[in-house]
Amino acid sequence: MYVVTNRIDVKKGFAEKMASKFTQGGKIQELEGFHKVEVWLIDDDEDYDQMYINTWWNTEDDFKGWLQSDAFKEAHEGRSKTKNENSPILGNKVVKANVISELKN
C-alpha cells in the first residue's frame, strides 16, 4: 500500500468548508490502484487550520498514474498558477509513504 498525504495549512475556519471538495468523488475512483481519500482536520491550538488529505493507492506507480491522468488535470484545473491573495490556502507539503507494517481488527 502507498499513502500520499497533502498537508495543507488554511485560514482558520476554512478546512471544513473545503473538505468536501477532496471527497466529492469522480474520475479518480476509476483509476488503477486507487483505494480511498480521507480528509483530516488536525486537532491543535494553531491560529490556522491544518488539513491532511490522504490518498491510498496499491503502488507508487498507481499514484504516478494519477498525477499524469486527465482526471488529475480536471480536478486541479480551477487552481490559479499565481498565488491569490484571497485564497484561504497558506501553504502545503506533500508526504509520500509505503506502508510496511499494519495491524487490522
Buried (B, 14 or more C-beta within 10 A) or exposed (E): EBBBBBBBBBEEEBBEEBBEEBEEEEBBEEBEBBEEBBBBEEEEEEEBBBBBBBBBBEEBEBBEBBEEBEBBEEBEEEEEEEEEEEEBBEEEEEEEEEEEEEEEE
